[in-house]
Amino acid sequence: QGQFVESGGGLVQPGESLTISCAASGFDFKEFSMRWDRQSPGKEREVVAEMSAGGGEMTYYVSAVKGRFTISRDNAANLVYLHMRKITADDTAVYYCNARALSGSEYWGQGIQVTVSS
């Protein structure tokens, strides 16, 4: 059963940078595509960034974060990161990491809060 420990969230000021991370265990990490979703109050959960399995050659970013956020993975350490730059109030949300395999297996983290406020 896949498990995650998410870290790095908290309060950040507009314009600053923040990196959140997700440590995975219980599954073959490199065989899973990794994704960050977020959910803001009153809004539906949305996919923020996704990276393909293995070497992560393919990535996807929602338009609102393109050029500001970068997803990366460390298969040796079973870690996935979301590097966030030029953060705005609209980035305030609970961020969730997700792992998904072609077989259909899927795991979710419990979420980590990122609050942007001056």
Jmol script that loads the backbone (N, CA, C; Angstrom):
load data "model"
ATOM      1  N   GLN A   1       0.845  -1.182   0.000  1.00  0.00           N
ATOM      2  CA  GLN A   1       0.000   0.000   0.000  1.00  0.00           C
ATOM      3  C   GLN A   1       0.886   1.239   0.000  1.00  0.00           C
ATOM      4  N   GLY A   2       0.658   2.112  -0.952  1.00  0.00           N
ATOM      5  CA  GLY A   2       1.475   3.304  -1.045  1.00  0.00           C
ATOM      6  C   GLY A   2       1.188   4.301   0.045  1.00  0.00           C
ATOM      7  N   GLN A   3       2.247   4.924   0.512  1.00  0.00           N
ATOM      8  CA  GLN A   3       2.114   5.966   1.524  1.00  0.00           C
ATOM      9  C   GLN A   3       3.001   7.141   1.153  1.00  0.00           C
ATOM     10  N   PHE A   4       2.592   8.320   1.639  1.00  0.00           N
ATOM     11  CA  PHE A   4       3.344   9.532   1.375  1.00  0.00           C
ATOM     12  C   PHE A   4       3.520  10.331   2.655  1.00  0.00           C
ATOM     13  N   VAL A   5       4.651  11.028   2.720  1.00  0.00           N
ATOM     14  CA  VAL A   5       4.858  12.040   3.744  1.00  0.00           C
ATOM     15  C   VAL A   5       5.160  13.333   3.013  1.00  0.00           C
ATOM     16  N   GLU A   6       4.247  14.284   3.116  1.00  0.00           N
ATOM     17  CA  GLU A   6       4.407  15.557   2.430  1.00  0.00           C
ATOM     18  C   GLU A   6       4.999  16.568   3.389  1.00  0.00           C
ATOM     19  N   SER A   7       5.855  17.433   2.887  1.00  0.00           N
ATOM     20  CA  SER A   7       6.493  18.421   3.747  1.00  0.00           C
ATOM     21  C   SER A   7       6.819  19.676   2.956  1.00  0.00           C
ATOM     22  N   GLY A   8       7.115  20.730   3.686  1.00  0.00           N
ATOM     23  CA  GLY A   8       7.571  21.980   3.087  1.00  0.00           C
ATOM     24  C   GLY A   8       6.517  23.050   2.952  1.00  0.00           C
ATOM     25  N   GLY A   9       5.281  22.753   3.310  1.00  0.00           N
ATOM     26  CA  GLY A   9       4.240  23.756   3.184  1.00  0.00           C
ATOM     27  C   GLY A   9       4.325  24.796   4.284  1.00  0.00           C
ATOM     28  N   GLY A  10       3.398  25.733   4.232  1.00  0.00           N
ATOM     29  CA  GLY A  10       3.347  26.764   5.256  1.00  0.00           C
ATOM     30  C   GLY A  10       2.920  28.096   4.700  1.00  0.00           C
ATOM     31  N   LEU A  11       3.315  29.144   5.399  1.00  0.00           N
ATOM     32  CA  LEU A  11       2.964  30.510   5.029  1.00  0.00           C
ATOM     33  C   LEU A  11       4.097  31.137   4.242  1.00  0.00           C
ATOM     34  N   VAL A  12       3.753  31.733   3.118  1.00  0.00           N
ATOM     35  CA  VAL A  12       4.753  32.373   2.276  1.00  0.00           C
ATOM     36  C   VAL A  12       4.184  33.678   1.750  1.00  0.00           C
ATOM     37  N   GLN A  13       5.044  34.643   1.515  1.00  0.00           N
ATOM     38  CA  GLN A  13       4.598  35.946   1.022  1.00  0.00           C
ATOM     39  C   GLN A  13       4.516  35.945  -0.492  1.00  0.00           C
ATOM     40  N   PRO A  14       3.642  36.770  -1.042  1.00  0.00           N
ATOM     41  CA  PRO A  14       3.562  36.868  -2.505  1.00  0.00           C
ATOM     42  C   PRO A  14       4.918  37.207  -3.117  1.00  0.00           C
ATOM     43  N   GLY A  15       5.199  36.556  -4.224  1.00  0.00           N
ATOM     44  CA  GLY A  15       6.450  36.795  -4.919  1.00  0.00           C
ATOM     45  C   GLY A  15       7.595  35.905  -4.486  1.00  0.00           C
ATOM     46  N   GLU A  16       7.424  35.227  -3.367  1.00  0.00           N
ATOM     47  CA  GLU A  16       8.489  34.354  -2.870  1.00  0.00           C
ATOM     48  C   GLU A  16       8.447  32.991  -3.549  1.00  0.00           C
ATOM     49  N   SER A  17       9.418  32.181  -3.172  1.00  0.00           N
ATOM     50  CA  SER A  17       9.524  30.817  -3.684  1.00  0.00           C
ATOM     51  C   SER A  17       9.341  29.821  -2.551  1.00  0.00           C
ATOM     52  N   LEU A  18       8.877  28.635  -2.921  1.00  0.00           N
ATOM     53  CA  LEU A  18       8.672  27.578  -1.931  1.00  0.00           C
ATOM     54  C   LEU A  18       8.778  26.242  -2.644  1.00  0.00           C
ATOM     55  N   THR A  19       9.385  25.283  -1.990  1.00  0.00           N
ATOM     56  CA  THR A  19       9.435  23.920  -2.521  1.00  0.00           C
ATOM     57  C   THR A  19       8.754  22.987  -1.548  1.00  0.00           C
ATOM     58  N   ILE A  20       7.791  22.231  -2.047  1.00  0.00           N
ATOM     59  CA  ILE A  20       7.163  21.198  -1.241  1.00  0.00           C
ATOM     60  C   ILE A  20       7.618  19.841  -1.771  1.00  0.00           C
ATOM     61  N   SER A  21       7.630  18.867  -0.874  1.00  0.00           N
ATOM     62  CA  SER A  21       8.122  17.548  -1.263  1.00  0.00           C
ATOM     63  C   SER A  21       7.192  16.457  -0.762  1.00  0.00           C
ATOM     64  N   CYS A  22       7.333  15.316  -1.359  1.00  0.00           N
ATOM     65  CA  CYS A  22       6.494  14.172  -1.036  1.00  0.00           C
ATOM     66  C   CYS A  22       7.391  12.945  -1.050  1.00  0.00           C
ATOM     67  N   ALA A  23       7.539  12.326   0.105  1.00  0.00           N
ATOM     68  CA  ALA A  23       8.347  11.117   0.233  1.00  0.00           C
ATOM     69  C   ALA A  23       7.433   9.902   0.137  1.00  0.00           C
ATOM     70  N   ALA A  24       7.710   9.028  -0.817  1.00  0.00           N
ATOM     71  CA  ALA A  24       6.837   7.885  -1.079  1.00  0.00           C
ATOM     72  C   ALA A  24       7.428   6.591  -0.524  1.00  0.00           C
ATOM     73  N   SER A  25       6.563   5.667  -0.188  1.00  0.00           N
ATOM     74  CA  SER A  25       7.000   4.339   0.247  1.00  0.00           C
ATOM     75  C   SER A  25       5.890   3.339  -0.040  1.00  0.00           C
ATOM     76  N   GLY A  26       6.269   2.069  -0.081  1.00  0.00           N
ATOM     77  CA  GLY A  26       5.282   1.013  -0.225  1.00  0.00           C
ATOM     78  C   GLY A  26       4.947   0.612  -1.641  1.00  0.00           C
ATOM     79  N   PHE A  27       5.615   1.211  -2.608  1.00  0.00           N
ATOM     80  CA  PHE A  27       5.380   0.823  -3.992  1.00  0.00           C
ATOM     81  C   PHE A  27       6.631   1.115  -4.810  1.00  0.00           C
ATOM     82  N   ASP A  28       6.683   0.611  -6.036  1.00  0.00           N
ATOM     83  CA  ASP A  28       7.843   0.795  -6.901  1.00  0.00           C
ATOM     84  C   ASP A  28       7.770   2.174  -7.527  1.00  0.00           C
ATOM     85  N   PHE A  29       8.363   3.123  -6.859  1.00  0.00           N
ATOM     86  CA  PHE A  29       8.207   4.543  -7.178  1.00  0.00           C
ATOM     87  C   PHE A  29       8.486   4.850  -8.648  1.00  0.00           C
ATOM     88  N   LYS A  30       9.549   4.302  -9.184  1.00  0.00           N
ATOM     89  CA  LYS A  30       9.953   4.675 -10.544  1.00  0.00           C
ATOM     90  C   LYS A  30       8.951   4.217 -11.598  1.00  0.00           C
ATOM     91  N   GLU A  31       8.085   3.296 -11.250  1.00  0.00           N
ATOM     92  CA  GLU A  31       7.099   2.782 -12.210  1.00  0.00           C
ATOM     93  C   GLU A  31       5.819   3.614 -12.227  1.00  0.00           C
ATOM     94  N   PHE A  32       5.774   4.640 -11.420  1.00  0.00           N
ATOM     95  CA  PHE A  32       4.566   5.438 -11.292  1.00  0.00           C
ATOM     96  C   PHE A  32       4.807   6.851 -11.815  1.00  0.00           C
ATOM     97  N   SER A  33       3.828   7.375 -12.557  1.00  0.00           N
ATOM     98  CA  SER A  33       3.849   8.796 -12.837  1.00  0.00           C
ATOM     99  C   SER A  33       3.469   9.525 -11.553  1.00  0.00           C
ATOM    100  N   MET A  34       4.019  10.703 -11.375  1.00  0.00           N
ATOM    101  CA  MET A  34       3.793  11.464 -10.154  1.00  0.00           C
ATOM    102  C   MET A  34       3.123  12.793 -10.496  1.00  0.00           C
ATOM    103  N   ARG A  35       2.246  13.222  -9.640  1.00  0.00           N
ATOM    104  CA  ARG A  35       1.434  14.389  -9.930  1.00  0.00           C
ATOM    105  C   ARG A  35       1.204  15.189  -8.653  1.00  0.00           C
ATOM    106  N   TRP A  36       1.104  16.486  -8.804  1.00  0.00           N
ATOM    107  CA  TRP A  36       0.650  17.369  -7.736  1.00  0.00           C
ATOM    108  C   TRP A  36      -0.694  17.959  -8.144  1.00  0.00           C
ATOM    109  N   ASP A  37      -1.672  17.817  -7.275  1.00  0.00           N
ATOM    110  CA  ASP A  37      -2.964  18.478  -7.433  1.00  0.00           C
ATOM    111  C   ASP A  37      -3.083  19.516  -6.330  1.00  0.00           C
ATOM    112  N   ARG A  38      -4.035  20.411  -6.476  1.00  0.00           N
ATOM    113  CA  ARG A  38      -4.313  21.341  -5.394  1.00  0.00           C
ATOM    114  C   ARG A  38      -5.804  21.640  -5.338  1.00  0.00           C
ATOM    115  N   GLN A  39      -6.231  22.046  -4.162  1.00  0.00           N
ATOM    116  CA  GLN A  39      -7.618  22.439  -3.980  1.00  0.00           C
ATOM    117  C   GLN A  39      -7.662  23.670  -3.107  1.00  0.00           C
ATOM    118  N   SER A  40      -8.231  24.729  -3.665  1.00  0.00           N
ATOM    119  CA  SER A  40      -8.411  25.979  -2.939  1.00  0.00           C
ATOM    120  C   SER A  40      -9.819  26.002  -2.364  1.00  0.00           C
ATOM    121  N   PRO A  41     -10.039  26.786  -1.317  1.00  0.00           N
ATOM    122  CA  PRO A  41     -11.374  26.868  -0.720  1.00  0.00           C
ATOM    123  C   PRO A  41     -12.425  27.264  -1.744  1.00  0.00           C
ATOM    124  N   GLY A  42     -13.480  26.480  -1.822  1.00  0.00           N
ATOM    125  CA  GLY A  42     -14.577  26.792  -2.724  1.00  0.00           C
ATOM    126  C   GLY A  42     -14.343  26.425  -4.164  1.00  0.00           C
ATOM    127  N   LYS A  43     -13.208  25.815  -4.441  1.00  0.00           N
ATOM    128  CA  LYS A  43     -12.892  25.432  -5.816  1.00  0.00           C
ATOM    129  C   LYS A  43     -12.702  23.932  -5.927  1.00  0.00           C
ATOM    130  N   GLU A  44     -12.828  23.438  -7.145  1.00  0.00           N
ATOM    131  CA  GLU A  44     -12.589  22.016  -7.380  1.00  0.00           C
ATOM    132  C   GLU A  44     -11.088  21.730  -7.394  1.00  0.00           C
ATOM    133  N   ARG A  45     -10.770  20.493  -7.074  1.00  0.00           N
ATOM    134  CA  ARG A  45      -9.376  20.085  -7.131  1.00  0.00           C
ATOM    135  C   ARG A  45      -8.901  20.119  -8.580  1.00  0.00           C
ATOM    136  N   GLU A  46      -7.687  20.600  -8.785  1.00  0.00           N
ATOM    137  CA  GLU A  46      -7.141  20.669 -10.131  1.00  0.00           C
ATOM    138  C   GLU A  46      -5.736  20.070 -10.162  1.00  0.00           C
ATOM    139  N   VAL A  47      -5.390  19.554 -11.332  1.00  0.00           N
ATOM    140  CA  VAL A  47      -4.044  19.050 -11.551  1.00  0.00           C
ATOM    141  C   VAL A  47      -3.118  20.244 -11.762  1.00  0.00           C
ATOM    142  N   VAL A  48      -2.054  20.305 -11.012  1.00  0.00           N
ATOM    143  CA  VAL A  48      -1.089  21.394 -11.121  1.00  0.00           C
ATOM    144  C   VAL A  48       0.072  21.000 -12.026  1.00  0.00           C
ATOM    145  N   ALA A  49       0.654  19.840 -11.772  1.00  0.00           N
ATOM    146  CA  ALA A  49       1.820  19.407 -12.523  1.00  0.00           C
ATOM    147  C   ALA A  49       1.905  17.890 -12.477  1.00  0.00           C
ATOM    148  N   GLU A  50       2.428  17.322 -13.525  1.00  0.00           N
ATOM    149  CA  GLU A  50       2.569  15.868 -13.596  1.00  0.00           C
ATOM    150  C   GLU A  50       3.858  15.515 -14.315  1.00  0.00           C
ATOM    151  N   MET A  51       4.470  14.432 -13.864  1.00  0.00           N
ATOM    152  CA  MET A  51       5.704  13.964 -14.488  1.00  0.00           C
ATOM    153  C   MET A  51       5.574  12.472 -14.745  1.00  0.00           C
ATOM    154  N   SER A  52       6.022  12.038 -15.901  1.00  0.00           N
ATOM    155  CA  SER A  52       5.893  10.642 -16.271  1.00  0.00           C
ATOM    156  C   SER A  52       6.788   9.756 -15.422  1.00  0.00           C
ATOM    157  N   ALA A  53       6.504   8.448 -15.487  1.00  0.00           N
ATOM    158  CA  ALA A  53       7.279   7.466 -14.740  1.00  0.00           C
ATOM    159  C   ALA A  53       8.703   7.382 -15.275  1.00  0.00           C
ATOM    160  N   GLY A  54       9.520   6.635 -14.563  1.00  0.00           N
ATOM    161  CA  GLY A  54      10.897   6.459 -15.003  1.00  0.00           C
ATOM    162  C   GLY A  54      11.682   7.752 -14.896  1.00  0.00           C
ATOM    163  N   GLY A  55      12.275   8.157 -16.005  1.00  0.00           N
ATOM    164  CA  GLY A  55      13.102   9.354 -16.007  1.00  0.00           C
ATOM    165  C   GLY A  55      12.337  10.654 -16.026  1.00  0.00           C
ATOM    166  N   GLY A  56      11.045  10.591 -16.106  1.00  0.00           N
ATOM    167  CA  GLY A  56      10.245  11.812 -16.063  1.00  0.00           C
ATOM    168  C   GLY A  56      10.409  12.682 -17.291  1.00  0.00           C
ATOM    169  N   GLU A  57      10.529  12.057 -18.457  1.00  0.00           N
ATOM    170  CA  GLU A  57      10.779  12.845 -19.669  1.00  0.00           C
ATOM    171  C   GLU A  57       9.603  13.732 -20.057  1.00  0.00           C
ATOM    172  N   MET A  58       8.418  13.323 -19.668  1.00  0.00           N
ATOM    173  CA  MET A  58       7.230  14.096 -20.039  1.00  0.00           C
ATOM    174  C   MET A  58       6.664  14.797 -18.820  1.00  0.00           C
ATOM    175  N   THR A  59       6.329  16.057 -18.993  1.00  0.00           N
ATOM    176  CA  THR A  59       5.718  16.834 -17.916  1.00  0.00           C
ATOM    177  C   THR A  59       4.501  17.581 -18.441  1.00  0.00           C
ATOM    178  N   TYR A  60       3.630  17.904 -17.514  1.00  0.00           N
ATOM    179  CA  TYR A  60       2.439  18.696 -17.794  1.00  0.00           C
ATOM    180  C   TYR A  60       2.285  19.726 -16.687  1.00  0.00           C
ATOM    181  N   TYR A  61       1.879  20.932 -17.078  1.00  0.00           N
ATOM    182  CA  TYR A  61       1.592  21.987 -16.113  1.00  0.00           C
ATOM    183  C   TYR A  61       0.276  22.658 -16.492  1.00  0.00           C
ATOM    184  N   VAL A  62      -0.529  22.940 -15.502  1.00  0.00           N
ATOM    185  CA  VAL A  62      -1.716  23.744 -15.757  1.00  0.00           C
ATOM    186  C   VAL A  62      -1.256  25.141 -16.140  1.00  0.00           C
ATOM    187  N   SER A  63      -2.020  25.798 -16.985  1.00  0.00           N
ATOM    188  CA  SER A  63      -1.568  27.074 -17.551  1.00  0.00           C
ATOM    189  C   SER A  63      -1.254  28.116 -16.473  1.00  0.00           C
ATOM    190  N   ALA A  64      -1.968  28.074 -15.369  1.00  0.00           N
ATOM    191  CA  ALA A  64      -1.786  29.085 -14.320  1.00  0.00           C
ATOM    192  C   ALA A  64      -0.410  29.043 -13.667  1.00  0.00           C
ATOM    193  N   VAL A  65       0.293  27.925 -13.801  1.00  0.00           N
ATOM    194  CA  VAL A  65       1.594  27.803 -13.132  1.00  0.00           C
ATOM    195  C   VAL A  65       2.751  27.645 -14.108  1.00  0.00           C
ATOM    196  N   LYS A  66       2.463  27.567 -15.385  1.00  0.00           N
ATOM    197  CA  LYS A  66       3.535  27.397 -16.380  1.00  0.00           C
ATOM    198  C   LYS A  66       4.545  28.527 -16.268  1.00  0.00           C
ATOM    199  N   GLY A  67       5.810  28.147 -16.270  1.00  0.00           N
ATOM    200  CA  GLY A  67       6.872  29.137 -16.153  1.00  0.00           C
ATOM    201  C   GLY A  67       7.190  29.526 -14.720  1.00  0.00           C
ATOM    202  N   ARG A  68       6.344  29.121 -13.776  1.00  0.00           N
ATOM    203  CA  ARG A  68       6.594  29.451 -12.362  1.00  0.00           C
ATOM    204  C   ARG A  68       6.864  28.210 -11.512  1.00  0.00           C
ATOM    205  N   PHE A  69       6.194  27.119 -11.815  1.00  0.00           N
ATOM    206  CA  PHE A  69       6.327  25.884 -11.039  1.00  0.00           C
ATOM    207  C   PHE A  69       7.111  24.849 -11.842  1.00  0.00           C
ATOM    208  N   THR A  70       7.863  24.026 -11.133  1.00  0.00           N
ATOM    209  CA  THR A  70       8.595  22.927 -11.748  1.00  0.00           C
ATOM    210  C   THR A  70       8.424  21.678 -10.899  1.00  0.00           C
ATOM    211  N   ILE A  71       8.034  20.587 -11.538  1.00  0.00           N
ATOM    212  CA  ILE A  71       7.947  19.302 -10.853  1.00  0.00           C
ATOM    213  C   ILE A  71       9.231  18.525 -11.134  1.00  0.00           C
ATOM    214  N   SER A  72       9.736  17.840 -10.136  1.00  0.00           N
ATOM    215  CA  SER A  72      10.918  17.008 -10.322  1.00  0.00           C
ATOM    216  C   SER A  72      10.794  15.768  -9.451  1.00  0.00           C
ATOM    217  N   ARG A  73      11.577  14.765  -9.781  1.00  0.00           N
ATOM    218  CA  ARG A  73      11.524  13.522  -9.014  1.00  0.00           C
ATOM    219  C   ARG A  73      12.930  12.972  -8.809  1.00  0.00           C
ATOM    220  N   ASP A  74      13.112  12.289  -7.714  1.00  0.00           N
ATOM    221  CA  ASP A  74      14.365  11.617  -7.384  1.00  0.00           C
ATOM    222  C   ASP A  74      14.015  10.156  -7.129  1.00  0.00           C
ATOM    223  N   ASN A  75      14.220   9.332  -8.147  1.00  0.00           N
ATOM    224  CA  ASN A  75      13.811   7.929  -8.027  1.00  0.00           C
ATOM    225  C   ASN A  75      14.648   7.166  -7.006  1.00  0.00           C
ATOM    226  N   ALA A  76      15.883   7.579  -6.814  1.00  0.00           N
ATOM    227  CA  ALA A  76      16.735   6.887  -5.841  1.00  0.00           C
ATOM    228  C   ALA A  76      16.239   7.105  -4.412  1.00  0.00           C
ATOM    229  N   ALA A  77      15.646   8.253  -4.183  1.00  0.00           N
ATOM    230  CA  ALA A  77      15.186   8.594  -2.836  1.00  0.00           C
ATOM    231  C   ALA A  77      13.669   8.516  -2.690  1.00  0.00           C
ATOM    232  N   ASN A  78      12.987   8.137  -3.771  1.00  0.00           N
ATOM    233  CA  ASN A  78      11.513   8.062  -3.752  1.00  0.00           C
ATOM    234  C   ASN A  78      10.878   9.392  -3.349  1.00  0.00           C
ATOM    235  N   LEU A  79      11.367  10.462  -3.971  1.00  0.00           N
ATOM    236  CA  LEU A  79      10.867  11.797  -3.659  1.00  0.00           C
ATOM    237  C   LEU A  79      10.348  12.482  -4.918  1.00  0.00           C
ATOM    238  N   VAL A  80       9.308  13.267  -4.732  1.00  0.00           N
ATOM    239  CA  VAL A  80       8.827  14.149  -5.788  1.00  0.00           C
ATOM    240  C   VAL A  80       8.707  15.547  -5.180  1.00  0.00           C
ATOM    241  N   TYR A  81       9.083  16.531  -5.971  1.00  0.00           N
ATOM    242  CA  TYR A  81       9.107  17.906  -5.509  1.00  0.00           C
ATOM    243  C   TYR A  81       8.209  18.772  -6.398  1.00  0.00           C
ATOM    244  N   LEU A  82       7.741  19.855  -5.802  1.00  0.00           N
ATOM    245  CA  LEU A  82       7.117  20.921  -6.571  1.00  0.00           C
ATOM    246  C   LEU A  82       7.806  22.217  -6.164  1.00  0.00           C
ATOM    247  N   HIS A  83       8.568  22.756  -7.108  1.00  0.00           N
ATOM    248  CA  HIS A  83       9.281  24.003  -6.873  1.00  0.00           C
ATOM    249  C   HIS A  83       8.404  25.137  -7.383  1.00  0.00           C
ATOM    250  N   MET A  84       8.053  26.039  -6.482  1.00  0.00           N
ATOM    251  CA  MET A  84       7.130  27.115  -6.816  1.00  0.00           C
ATOM    252  C   MET A  84       7.845  28.465  -6.722  1.00  0.00           C
ATOM    253  N   ARG A  85       7.741  29.254  -7.776  1.00  0.00           N
ATOM    254  CA  ARG A  85       8.348  30.589  -7.812  1.00  0.00           C
ATOM    255  C   ARG A  85       7.257  31.629  -8.057  1.00  0.00           C
ATOM    256  N   LYS A  86       7.574  32.859  -7.732  1.00  0.00           N
ATOM    257  CA  LYS A  86       6.660  33.984  -7.978  1.00  0.00           C
ATOM    258  C   LYS A  86       5.239  33.634  -7.516  1.00  0.00           C
ATOM    259  N   ILE A  87       5.174  33.166  -6.302  1.00  0.00           N
ATOM    260  CA  ILE A  87       3.906  32.692  -5.753  1.00  0.00           C
ATOM    261  C   ILE A  87       2.938  33.854  -5.603  1.00  0.00           C
ATOM    262  N   THR A  88       1.671  33.588  -5.878  1.00  0.00           N
ATOM    263  CA  THR A  88       0.609  34.581  -5.712  1.00  0.00           C
ATOM    264  C   THR A  88      -0.458  34.043  -4.768  1.00  0.00           C
ATOM    265  N   ALA A  89      -1.358  34.930  -4.395  1.00  0.00           N
ATOM    266  CA  ALA A  89      -2.445  34.531  -3.496  1.00  0.00           C
ATOM    267  C   ALA A  89      -3.292  33.416  -4.108  1.00  0.00           C
ATOM    268  N   ASP A  90      -3.365  33.391  -5.423  1.00  0.00           N
ATOM    269  CA  ASP A  90      -4.148  32.344  -6.093  1.00  0.00           C
ATOM    270  C   ASP A  90      -3.537  30.954  -5.931  1.00  0.00           C
ATOM    271  N   ASP A  91      -2.301  30.890  -5.474  1.00  0.00           N
ATOM    272  CA  ASP A  91      -1.652  29.598  -5.258  1.00  0.00           C
ATOM    273  C   ASP A  91      -1.967  29.030  -3.879  1.00  0.00           C
ATOM    274  N   THR A  92      -2.679  29.790  -3.058  1.00  0.00           N
ATOM    275  CA  THR A  92      -3.097  29.279  -1.756  1.00  0.00           C
ATOM    276  C   THR A  92      -4.010  28.082  -1.942  1.00  0.00           C
ATOM    277  N   ALA A  93      -3.630  26.954  -1.356  1.00  0.00           N
ATOM    278  CA  ALA A  93      -4.391  25.726  -1.549  1.00  0.00           C
ATOM    279  C   ALA A  93      -3.799  24.623  -0.687  1.00  0.00           C
ATOM    280  N   VAL A  94      -4.526  23.527  -0.615  1.00  0.00           N
ATOM    281  CA  VAL A  94      -3.957  22.289  -0.103  1.00  0.00           C
ATOM    282  C   VAL A  94      -3.410  21.534  -1.302  1.00  0.00           C
ATOM    283  N   TYR A  95      -2.158  21.169  -1.228  1.00  0.00           N
ATOM    284  CA  TYR A  95      -1.480  20.484  -2.325  1.00  0.00           C
ATOM    285  C   TYR A  95      -1.372  18.993  -1.993  1.00  0.00           C
ATOM    286  N   TYR A  96      -1.724  18.162  -2.973  1.00  0.00           N
ATOM    287  CA  TYR A  96      -1.741  16.714  -2.795  1.00  0.00           C
ATOM    288  C   TYR A  96      -0.793  16.059  -3.797  1.00  0.00           C
ATOM    289  N   CYS A  97       0.006  15.128  -3.341  1.00  0.00           N
ATOM    290  CA  CYS A  97       0.785  14.346  -4.296  1.00  0.00           C
ATOM    291  C   CYS A  97       0.020  13.067  -4.629  1.00  0.00           C
ATOM    292  N   ASN A  98       0.261  12.606  -5.827  1.00  0.00           N
ATOM    293  CA  ASN A  98      -0.468  11.460  -6.370  1.00  0.00           C
ATOM    294  C   ASN A  98       0.497  10.603  -7.178  1.00  0.00           C
ATOM    295  N   ALA A  99       0.363   9.314  -7.030  1.00  0.00           N
ATOM    296  CA  ALA A  99       1.147   8.369  -7.816  1.00  0.00           C
ATOM    297  C   ALA A  99       0.182   7.478  -8.588  1.00  0.00           C
ATOM    298  N   ARG A 100       0.483   7.271  -9.857  1.00  0.00           N
ATOM    299  CA  ARG A 100      -0.418   6.476 -10.677  1.00  0.00           C
ATOM    300  C   ARG A 100       0.387   5.607 -11.635  1.00  0.00           C
ATOM    301  N   ALA A 101       0.005   4.333 -11.714  1.00  0.00           N
ATOM    302  CA  ALA A 101       0.688   3.399 -12.604  1.00  0.00           C
ATOM    303  C   ALA A 101      -0.210   3.055 -13.784  1.00  0.00           C
ATOM    304  N   LEU A 102       0.370   2.573 -14.844  1.00  0.00           N
ATOM    305  CA  LEU A 102      -0.403   2.150 -16.012  1.00  0.00           C
ATOM    306  C   LEU A 102      -1.361   1.024 -15.654  1.00  0.00           C
ATOM    307  N   SER A 103      -1.017   0.264 -14.615  1.00  0.00           N
ATOM    308  CA  SER A 103      -1.879  -0.839 -14.185  1.00  0.00           C
ATOM    309  C   SER A 103      -3.179  -0.340 -13.570  1.00  0.00           C
ATOM    310  N   GLY A 104      -3.209   0.932 -13.224  1.00  0.00           N
ATOM    311  CA  GLY A 104      -4.392   1.490 -12.583  1.00  0.00           C
ATOM    312  C   GLY A 104      -4.212   1.734 -11.100  1.00  0.00           C
ATOM    313  N   SER A 105      -3.131   1.211 -10.524  1.00  0.00           N
ATOM    314  CA  SER A 105      -2.859   1.480  -9.115  1.00  0.00           C
ATOM    315  C   SER A 105      -2.643   2.975  -8.921  1.00  0.00           C
ATOM    316  N   GLU A 106      -3.191   3.498  -7.840  1.00  0.00           N
ATOM    317  CA  GLU A 106      -3.113   4.936  -7.599  1.00  0.00           C
ATOM    318  C   GLU A 106      -3.086   5.189  -6.107  1.00  0.00           C
ATOM    319  N   TYR A 107      -2.238   6.124  -5.705  1.00  0.00           N
ATOM    320  CA  TYR A 107      -2.122   6.472  -4.303  1.00  0.00           C
ATOM    321  C   TYR A 107      -2.143   7.986  -4.143  1.00  0.00           C
ATOM    322  N   TRP A 108      -2.695   8.422  -3.005  1.00  0.00           N
ATOM    323  CA  TRP A 108      -2.807   9.854  -2.712  1.00  0.00           C
ATOM    324  C   TRP A 108      -2.144  10.199  -1.388  1.00  0.00           C
ATOM    325  N   GLY A 109      -1.527  11.354  -1.356  1.00  0.00           N
ATOM    326  CA  GLY A 109      -1.065  11.891  -0.101  1.00  0.00           C
ATOM    327  C   GLY A 109      -2.209  12.562   0.642  1.00  0.00           C
ATOM    328  N   GLN A 110      -1.967  12.928   1.883  1.00  0.00           N
ATOM    329  CA  GLN A 110      -3.013  13.519   2.708  1.00  0.00           C
ATOM    330  C   GLN A 110      -3.158  15.017   2.478  1.00  0.00           C
ATOM    331  N   GLY A 111      -2.210  15.602   1.810  1.00  0.00           N
ATOM    332  CA  GLY A 111      -2.303  17.019   1.503  1.00  0.00           C
ATOM    333  C   GLY A 111      -1.469  17.871   2.433  1.00  0.00           C
ATOM    334  N   ILE A 112      -0.983  18.987   1.894  1.00  0.00           N
ATOM    335  CA  ILE A 112      -0.193  19.920   2.682  1.00  0.00           C
ATOM    336  C   ILE A 112      -0.650  21.330   2.326  1.00  0.00           C
ATOM    337  N   GLN A 113      -0.795  22.150   3.344  1.00  0.00           N
ATOM    338  CA  GLN A 113      -1.321  23.493   3.150  1.00  0.00           C
ATOM    339  C   GLN A 113      -0.214  24.453   2.728  1.00  0.00           C
ATOM    340  N   VAL A 114      -0.503  25.236   1.706  1.00  0.00           N
ATOM    341  CA  VAL A 114       0.337  26.365   1.308  1.00  0.00           C
ATOM    342  C   VAL A 114      -0.546  27.605   1.351  1.00  0.00           C
ATOM    343  N   THR A 115      -0.137  28.570   2.156  1.00  0.00           N
ATOM    344  CA  THR A 115      -0.894  29.808   2.310  1.00  0.00           C
ATOM    345  C   THR A 115      -0.031  30.972   1.885  1.00  0.00           C
ATOM    346  N   VAL A 116      -0.559  31.766   0.981  1.00  0.00           N
ATOM    347  CA  VAL A 116       0.165  32.926   0.476  1.00  0.00           C
ATOM    348  C   VAL A 116      -0.504  34.175   1.024  1.00  0.00           C
ATOM    349  N   SER A 117       0.258  34.924   1.798  1.00  0.00           N
ATOM    350  CA  SER A 117      -0.304  36.119   2.420  1.00  0.00           C
ATOM    351  C   SER A 117       0.812  37.065   2.812  1.00  0.00           C
ATOM    352  N   SER A 118       0.532  38.352   2.693  1.00  0.00           N
ATOM    353  CA  SER A 118       1.504  39.341   3.119  1.00  0.00           C
ATOM    354  C   SER A 118       1.228  39.771   4.560  1.00  0.00           C
TER     355      SER A 118
END
end "model"
wireframe off; spacefill off
backbone 0.3
color backbone group
